[in-house]
Amino acid sequence: MDVVSTAIIREITKEDNARVAQVVRKVLVDLGVPKVGTAYADPALDHMYENYDVSKAVYFVIELEGAIIGCAGIAQLENYDGNCCELQKMYLLERARGRGLGSQMMNTCLSAAKTFGYEQCYLETMPYMKDAQKLYRKSGFEYIDAAMGNTGHFSCPVWMLKTL
């Protein structure tokens, strides 16, 4: 059986917190992302279940044979007045990449964003994360010239937006 047919995308549980933080930090270290000004340093990273247990927010994990191999979420864009959510902390371990799981996760997150009634979805990324940007473009995101809101991720200089 292949990974795609046996992996499940589900909402995070409190018990997933430590494993999700490990996945995010491993991917960031593997990709050489700065630890300051990125998701690596977010205080929320060790308490993802609690941080997404609010109105109009949800966080998903990709589980395979009891292991979490990817994750992503949707929440209101911080410090922004419009009806815009942010695709947050979307990371897949190397073994999950190139198998269509990123597209499935993206569809799951965007579907949730539409259900919550958001009009736009924003994201921030790094310039060298070309595979991720390819997925974002394929999903309808377009590059924009400046950051929106204030996420605290000052080390992420690539901004993208999608109308939902």
LOVOZA-728559 format. One record per residue: residue number from 0; residue in one letter; chain; y, x, z of N, C-alpha, C in turn. Coordinates in pm, 1 decimal. Layout:
REM residues N
MARTI   num   residuo   cadena        nyy        nxx        nzz       cayy       caxx       cazz        cyy        cxx        czz
MARTI   NUM         a        A          Y          X          Z          Y          X          Z          Y          X          Z
...
END
This chain:
REM residues 164
MARTI   num   residuo   cadena        nyy        nxx        nzz       cayy       caxx       cazz        cyy        cxx        czz
MARTI     0         m        A     -119.0       84.0        0.0        0.0        0.0        0.0      124.7       88.1        0.0
MARTI     1         d        A      227.8       45.1      -69.8      348.7      125.6      -70.4      443.4       83.4       42.1
MARTI     2         v        A      541.8      167.9       67.3      635.9      146.8      176.9      710.5       14.5      162.7
MARTI     3         v        A      754.1      -17.9       42.0      835.2     -137.7       21.6      759.3     -264.0       61.0
MARTI     4         s        A      632.1     -271.9       26.9      557.3     -394.7       54.7      519.0     -408.7      201.5
MARTI     5         t        A      518.9     -299.3      276.5      478.1     -309.1      416.8      595.5     -297.7      514.4
MARTI     6         a        A      711.2     -257.5      467.0      829.0     -246.8      553.6      888.5     -385.4      576.6
MARTI     7         i        A      944.1     -404.9      696.3     1009.8     -531.9      727.9     1154.7     -505.5      767.8
MARTI     8         i        A     1243.8     -590.6      719.8     1383.2     -586.7      764.2     1399.1     -699.2      864.9
MARTI     9         r        A     1445.6     -662.8      983.2     1461.5     -761.4     1090.5     1585.4     -727.5     1172.6
MARTI    10         e        A     1630.5     -823.6     1252.2     1745.0     -798.9     1339.8     1705.2     -702.9     1451.4
MARTI    11         i        A     1802.3     -624.6     1495.1     1780.2     -528.3     1602.4     1748.9     -600.3     1733.4
MARTI    12         t        A     1668.4     -536.1     1817.1     1645.0     -583.1     1953.5     1696.9     -475.6     2048.7
MARTI    13         k        A     1714.5     -510.5     2172.7     1763.5     -413.8     2272.5     1670.5     -292.4     2280.4
MARTI    14         e        A     1542.2     -316.0     2263.4     1443.7     -207.4     2271.3     1457.4     -107.0     2157.2
MARTI    15         d        A     1527.9     -144.8     2051.2     1546.1      -56.7     1935.2     1660.7       43.7     1953.6
MARTI    16         n        A     1744.8       24.8     2053.4     1867.2      104.1     2066.0     1845.7      254.7     2051.0
MARTI    17         a        A     1756.2      311.9     2128.8     1737.0      458.1     2126.9     1684.3      504.0     1991.2
MARTI    18         r        A     1591.1      428.1     1933.2     1534.9      467.6     1803.1     1638.6      458.7     1691.9
MARTI    19         v        A     1725.2      358.5     1696.0     1830.2      345.1     1594.6     1927.7      463.0     1605.8
MARTI    20         a        A     1969.3      496.6     1726.9     2060.8      610.3     1746.9     1997.9      738.6     1692.8
MARTI    21         q        A     1868.1      756.5     1714.5     1798.3      875.5     1663.3     1799.8      878.6     1510.9
MARTI    22         v        A     1773.1      765.7     1447.5     1772.3      758.3     1300.7     1910.0      794.1     1246.5
MARTI    23         v        A     2014.7      732.5     1299.1     2149.7      757.1     1249.1     2186.5      903.7     1266.5
MARTI    24         r        A     2163.7      956.9     1384.3     2201.6     1097.3     1407.7     2119.6     1193.5     1321.7
MARTI    25         k        A     1992.9     1164.9     1301.9     1910.1     1252.9     1217.3     1960.9     1253.5     1074.1
MARTI    26         v        A     1989.1     1135.9     1019.2     2038.1     1128.8      881.2     2171.0     1203.4      868.7
MARTI    27         l        A     2260.1     1183.1      964.2     2390.4     1249.3      957.9     2376.2     1401.9      964.4
MARTI    28         v        A     2290.4     1450.5     1052.7     2268.0     1595.1     1063.3     2203.1     1647.0      935.2
MARTI    29         d        A     2102.9     1575.5      884.3     2034.3     1617.4      760.7     2131.7     1628.1      643.5
MARTI    30         l        A     2231.9     1540.1      640.2     2327.5     1538.3      529.6     2449.1     1627.2      554.6
MARTI    31         g        A     2454.6     1690.4      671.2     2564.9     1780.7      700.1     2696.9     1712.0      728.0
MARTI    32         v        A     2691.1     1590.1      777.8     2811.8     1512.8      808.1     2874.9     1566.9      937.3
MARTI    33         p        A     3007.9     1575.6      942.5     3073.7     1620.1     1066.1     3035.7     1528.4     1183.5
MARTI    34         k        A     3023.6     1586.9     1301.1     2988.4     1507.2     1419.1     3110.3     1438.6     1479.0
MARTI    35         v        A     3230.2     1485.5     1442.7     3354.0     1427.3     1493.7     3418.1     1345.2     1381.7
MARTI    36         g        A     3466.1     1226.9     1417.7     3532.9     1142.0     1319.1     3437.3     1067.4     1228.4
MARTI    37         t        A     3312.1     1056.7     1270.2     3210.8      983.2     1193.8     3128.5      898.7     1290.6
MARTI    38         a        A     3030.6      827.9     1236.5     2943.8      744.1     1319.8     2869.5      825.7     1425.3
MARTI    39         y        A     2848.7      954.9     1400.8     2774.7     1039.0     1495.6     2834.4     1031.0     1635.7
MARTI    40         a        A     2966.8     1027.7     1642.9     3035.8     1031.3     1771.8     3069.1      893.1     1827.8
MARTI    41         d        A     3036.3      787.4     1755.2     3070.0      653.0     1802.9     3000.8      623.1     1936.0
MARTI    42         p        A     3078.1      581.7     2037.1     3016.8      543.5     2164.5     2918.7      427.1     2147.2
MARTI    43         a        A     2943.8      342.5     2047.9     2859.1      225.4     2023.5     2718.5      263.0     1978.3
MARTI    44         l        A     2701.6      383.0     1928.0     2574.9      422.0     1865.7     2454.5      410.2     1959.4
MARTI    45         d        A     2474.4      430.9     2087.2     2362.6      422.9     2181.3     2340.3      281.3     2234.8
MARTI    46         h        A     2423.5      188.2     2190.9     2415.2       49.1     2238.8     2435.9      -47.2     2123.1
MARTI    47         m        A     2363.9      -25.6     2015.4     2386.3     -104.9     1894.0     2354.4     -253.1     1914.9
MARTI    48         y        A     2247.1     -283.8     1984.7     2212.7     -424.1     2006.9     2329.6     -496.9     2074.0
MARTI    49         e        A     2382.0     -439.0     2181.7     2490.6     -503.0     2256.2     2617.4     -513.0     2171.5
MARTI    50         n        A     2645.7     -412.3     2090.9     2767.7     -411.9     2010.6     2765.3     -513.8     1897.7
MARTI    51         y        A     2647.5     -550.0     1852.6     2637.1     -648.9     1744.8     2598.7     -786.8     1796.8
MARTI    52         d        A     2587.9     -800.9     1926.9     2555.1     -929.3     1987.6     2684.8    -1006.0     2014.8
MARTI    53         v        A     2764.4    -1019.5     1906.5     2893.8    -1088.3     1912.5     2904.8    -1180.3     1790.8
MARTI    54         s        A     3006.4    -1262.7     1790.2     3027.8    -1356.9     1680.4     3050.4    -1284.2     1548.1
MARTI    55         k        A     2991.6    -1335.9     1441.4     3009.8    -1287.2     1304.3     2971.1    -1140.2     1287.6
MARTI    56         a        A     2867.2    -1099.1     1359.7     2816.1     -963.0     1347.7     2663.9     -966.2     1356.1
MARTI    57         v        A     2600.4     -871.8     1287.3     2454.9     -861.6     1292.9     2416.5     -719.1     1252.9
MARTI    58         y        A     2309.1     -670.5     1311.2     2258.9     -537.3     1276.2     2109.6     -549.3     1248.7
MARTI    59         f        A     2068.4     -486.0     1140.0     1929.0     -493.3     1096.4     1862.8     -356.4     1102.6
MARTI    60         v        A     1731.6     -358.7     1118.5     1652.3     -236.2     1109.2     1543.4     -257.2     1004.4
MARTI    61         i        A     1502.0     -146.8      945.3     1384.3     -147.9      857.9     1272.8      -85.5      939.0
MARTI    62         e        A     1167.1     -161.8      958.4     1055.1     -114.6     1039.0      932.1      -96.5      950.2
MARTI    63         l        A      865.2       14.3      969.7      741.9       44.5      897.6      640.2       98.9      996.4
MARTI    64         e        A      530.9       26.9     1011.6      422.5       68.3     1101.0      473.6      106.3     1239.4
MARTI    65         g        A      564.6       24.0     1291.9      616.7       44.4     1426.3      731.6      143.4     1437.3
MARTI    66         a        A      764.6      211.8     1327.5      874.8      309.0     1328.9      996.9      250.7     1258.5
MARTI    67         i        A     1113.9      282.0     1309.6     1236.9      241.8     1242.7     1273.0      352.2     1144.2
MARTI    68         i        A     1285.7      313.2     1015.6     1311.8      412.3      910.2     1447.9      390.5      843.1
MARTI    69         g        A     1520.2      287.8      887.3     1651.9      260.5      831.5     1722.9      152.7      910.8
MARTI    70         c        A     1854.5      140.8      886.0     1932.6       43.1      960.4     2067.8       20.8      892.3
MARTI    71         a        A     2129.8      -92.5      920.8     2263.8     -124.7      870.0     2311.3     -253.2      935.6
MARTI    72         g        A     2444.2     -270.0      937.0     2498.0     -391.2      997.3     2627.6     -436.5      933.9
MARTI    73         i        A     2668.5     -555.2      975.9     2791.9     -619.4      930.9     2868.3     -663.1     1055.7
MARTI    74         a        A     2998.5     -635.0     1056.4     3084.6     -683.2     1165.0     3228.1     -689.3     1113.3
MARTI    75         q        A     3311.5     -763.1     1184.3     3453.4     -771.5     1149.7     3510.4     -630.3     1139.8
MARTI    76         l        A     3589.3     -604.8     1035.6     3656.1     -476.0     1020.7     3756.3     -458.9     1134.3
MARTI    77         e        A     3742.6     -348.3     1208.1     3826.9     -323.1     1325.2     3972.3     -300.7     1286.6
MARTI    78         n        A     4060.5     -357.1     1369.7     4204.6     -338.4     1353.1     4254.0     -382.1     1215.5
MARTI    79         y        A     4202.3     -496.1     1170.8     4240.1     -551.2     1040.9     4254.2     -701.5     1056.6
MARTI    80         d        A     4362.5     -758.0     1003.3     4390.9     -900.2     1021.9     4320.2     -992.7      923.2
MARTI    81         g        A     4279.6     -943.0      806.6     4219.3    -1028.5      705.6     4076.0    -1067.0      737.1
MARTI    82         n        A     4021.2    -1153.7      652.5     3884.4    -1202.2      669.2     3788.2    -1105.2      598.8
MARTI    83         c        A     3778.2     -986.9      655.2     3702.3     -878.8      592.9     3605.6     -818.8      693.7
MARTI    84         c        A     3481.9     -802.8      651.8     3383.9     -736.5      736.0     3366.7     -592.8      687.5
MARTI    85         e        A     3294.4     -516.6      766.5     3262.9     -379.6      728.1     3111.0     -363.7      726.5
MARTI    86         l        A     3060.5     -301.1      621.6     2921.7     -258.5      620.1     2917.4     -134.4      707.2
MARTI    87         q        A     2841.9     -140.7      814.5     2846.9      -35.1      914.8     2711.9       33.2      934.3
MARTI    88         k        A     2722.2      162.7      950.8     2608.3      245.5      991.1     2481.7      213.4      911.8
MARTI    89         m        A     2494.3      224.2      778.9     2378.8      206.3      691.1     2317.6      344.0      665.5
MARTI    90         y        A     2201.9      365.4      723.2     2133.3      494.0      711.5     1984.7      471.7      692.8
MARTI    91         l        A     1927.4      548.2      601.6     1783.1      543.8      577.8     1727.7      684.9      589.7
MARTI    92         l        A     1617.6      698.1      662.6     1550.0      827.0      669.3     1502.2      865.2      529.8
MARTI    93         e        A     1480.2      992.2      507.9     1442.1     1040.9      375.1     1320.0      967.4      319.0
MARTI    94         r        A     1222.3      939.1      403.1     1100.5      872.9      354.4     1124.4      728.8      308.8
MARTI    95         a        A     1239.7      672.6      345.9     1271.6      534.7      305.7     1354.7      529.7      177.3
MARTI    96         r        A     1405.8      643.8      135.1     1497.4      645.8       20.0     1422.4      643.4     -112.8
MARTI    97         g        A     1489.9      588.0     -213.6     1434.7      586.7     -348.4     1322.8      486.7     -368.7
MARTI    98         r        A     1311.0      389.9     -280.4     1201.3      292.3     -286.6     1250.2      148.7     -294.8
MARTI    99         g        A     1381.2      132.2     -309.9     1436.6       -2.8     -318.3     1472.2      -63.6     -183.8
MARTI   100         l        A     1443.3        8.2      -75.2     1472.6      -46.3       57.1     1623.0      -53.4       83.1
MARTI   101         g        A     1698.9       41.4       29.2     1844.0       37.5       43.5     1902.1      -86.6      -21.6
MARTI   102         s        A     1852.6     -119.8     -140.8     1898.4     -241.6     -209.5     1861.7     -366.5     -130.2
MARTI   103         q        A     1740.3     -367.9      -75.9     1699.3     -483.0        5.2     1787.4     -497.2      128.9
MARTI   104         m        A     1816.2     -383.6      193.8     1901.1     -386.5      312.8     2042.2     -431.7      275.8
MARTI   105         m        A     2093.7     -380.1      164.8     2227.4     -418.2      119.5     2233.5     -568.8       94.8
MARTI   106         n        A     2135.2     -623.2       25.7     2131.2     -767.1       -1.2     2125.6     -847.4      128.3
MARTI   107         t        A     2047.3     -799.6      223.6     2035.9     -867.5      353.0     2170.7     -869.3      424.1
MARTI   108         c        A     2239.4     -755.5      425.6     2369.6     -746.1      492.6     2476.0     -831.1      422.5
MARTI   109         l        A     2482.2     -824.4      289.6     2582.7     -901.0      216.2     2557.5    -1050.8      228.0
MARTI   110         s        A     2431.6    -1089.5      231.8     2397.7    -1230.3      251.2     2446.8    -1278.0      388.5
MARTI   111         a        A     2428.4    -1196.0      490.2     2476.1    -1230.0      625.1     2628.6    -1240.8      625.3
MARTI   112         a        A     2694.8    -1147.2      556.7     2841.3    -1148.6      550.8     2891.7    -1279.2      488.5
MARTI   113         k        A     2825.7    -1323.4      381.9     2863.9    -1449.5      317.2     2838.0    -1567.5      409.7
MARTI   114         t        A     2726.0    -1564.7      479.8     2692.8    -1671.6      574.3     2798.3    -1681.9      684.2
MARTI   115         f        A     2848.5    -1566.1      728.7     2953.5    -1563.9      831.7     3089.1    -1608.5      777.3
MARTI   116         g        A     3101.4    -1620.3      644.7     3225.1    -1666.8      584.4     3326.3    -1558.1      550.8
MARTI   117         y        A     3283.8    -1432.6      554.9     3376.1    -1325.2      517.9     3409.7    -1334.5      369.0
MARTI   118         e        A     3531.4    -1292.6      332.9     3576.2    -1293.6      193.5     3561.5    -1157.9      125.9
MARTI   119         q        A     3563.4    -1051.9      206.6     3550.9     -916.8      153.4     3462.0     -833.4      245.0
MARTI   120         c        A     3405.8     -726.8      186.7     3327.5     -632.3      264.5     3377.8     -491.8      230.6
MARTI   121         y        A     3404.6     -414.3      333.4     3462.0     -280.5      323.1     3360.1     -179.0      373.7
MARTI   122         l        A     3368.5      -56.6      323.6     3285.1       50.1      378.0     3355.2      183.5      361.8
MARTI   123         e        A     3312.7      278.5      442.7     3361.3      415.9      436.3     3241.6      507.8      423.3
MARTI   124         t        A     3258.7      615.7      345.9     3148.5      709.6      327.0     3203.8      848.8      299.8
MARTI   125         m        A     3112.5      940.6      277.2     3148.9     1079.1      250.2     3140.9     1105.0       99.8
MARTI   126         p        A     3224.4     1195.6       47.3     3228.4     1221.0      -97.3     3095.9     1268.4     -155.1
MARTI   127         y        A     3019.0     1343.4      -78.5     2893.9     1398.8     -130.1     2774.4     1305.4     -114.4
MARTI   128         m        A     2793.8     1189.0      -58.2     2684.1     1091.6      -46.3     2675.6     1011.6     -176.0
MARTI   129         k        A     2639.5     1081.6     -283.2     2640.0     1023.3     -418.6     2535.0      913.6     -434.9
MARTI   130         d        A     2416.2      931.1     -379.6     2312.1      828.2     -392.9     2356.0      698.9     -324.6
MARTI   131         a        A     2417.1      711.3     -207.4     2466.6      593.0     -136.9     2575.4      524.8     -219.5
MARTI   132         q        A     2665.9      604.5     -275.3     2773.2      546.7     -355.8     2719.1      476.5     -479.6
MARTI   133         k        A     2610.6      530.0     -535.3     2548.2      465.4     -650.7     2498.1      325.8     -611.0
MARTI   134         l        A     2436.2      316.3     -494.3     2388.8      187.4     -443.4     2507.0       93.1     -418.5
MARTI   135         y        A     2612.9      145.7     -358.7     2729.1       61.2     -330.8     2789.7        7.8     -459.8
MARTI   136         r        A     2803.2       93.9     -560.8     2858.8       51.4     -690.8     2769.1      -54.7     -754.5
MARTI   137         k        A     2639.2      -31.4     -751.0     2542.1     -125.7     -807.6     2551.4     -262.2     -736.3
MARTI   138         s        A     2590.3     -259.6     -609.3     2602.9     -382.4     -530.0     2739.0     -449.3     -545.4
MARTI   139         g        A     2827.1     -390.5     -628.1     2955.2     -454.2     -656.7     3074.2     -396.8     -582.0
MARTI   140         f        A     3055.8     -290.7     -506.6     3168.3     -227.0     -438.2     3248.2     -145.1     -537.9
MARTI   141         e        A     3379.9     -141.6     -516.5     3468.8      -61.7     -599.8     3547.8       32.2     -510.2
MARTI   142         y        A     3582.1      147.8     -565.0     3661.1      244.3     -490.0     3802.6      191.4     -469.2
MARTI   143         i        A     3859.5      216.9     -351.5     3998.9      183.9     -324.1     4070.1      312.3     -280.3
MARTI   144         d        A     4202.9      309.3     -282.9     4282.3      431.2     -263.2     4314.9      466.6     -119.2
MARTI   145         a        A     4291.7      375.7      -27.1     4328.9      402.7      111.9     4235.2      328.8      206.8
MARTI   146         a        A     4229.6      378.5      328.0     4148.6      312.8      431.3     4208.3      177.2      466.5
MARTI   147         m        A     4121.7       88.2      510.2     4163.9      -42.1      561.1     4128.9      -46.3      709.5
MARTI   148         g        A     4209.6     -115.9      787.6     4181.4     -122.3      930.2     4192.9       16.3      991.8
MARTI   149         n        A     4127.2       33.5     1105.4     4124.6      164.0     1170.5     3992.0      176.3     1243.9
MARTI   150         t        A     3894.5      231.8     1175.6     3759.2      240.8     1230.4     3740.0      362.5     1320.2
MARTI   151         g        A     3833.3      457.4     1314.9     3817.5      580.9     1390.3     3740.8      686.8     1314.5
MARTI   152         h        A     3695.3      653.2     1193.6     3616.2      747.8     1113.8     3708.7      827.7     1021.1
MARTI   153         f        A     3795.1      906.1     1080.7     3894.5      980.7     1003.2     3832.9     1089.9      916.7
MARTI   154         s        A     3706.5     1122.1      938.6     3640.4     1223.6      855.2     3571.0     1163.8      732.7
MARTI   155         c        A     3582.0     1034.2      714.1     3520.5      967.0      598.5     3631.0      933.0      497.4
MARTI   156         p        A     3647.6     1014.2      391.9     3760.0      996.5      300.9     3733.3      911.6      176.7
MARTI   157         v        A     3616.9      846.3      169.0     3586.0      760.8       54.0     3579.2      617.4      105.7
MARTI   158         w        A     3659.8      529.2       43.7     3667.7      389.7       87.0     3630.6      299.9      -30.1
MARTI   159         m        A     3555.0      194.5        0.9     3510.4      101.5     -103.1     3522.8      -40.9      -52.4
MARTI   160         l        A     3540.1     -135.2     -146.6     3560.0     -275.4     -112.2     3488.3     -364.7     -211.7
MARTI   161         k        A     3434.4     -474.0     -161.7     3367.3     -573.4     -247.2     3420.2     -711.3     -207.9
MARTI   162         t        A     3451.9     -790.6     -310.2     3485.1     -930.8     -287.6     3354.5    -1008.3     -280.4
MARTI   163         l        A     3341.0    -1090.8     -177.7     3214.8    -1165.8     -158.2     3218.7    -1301.7     -226.5
END
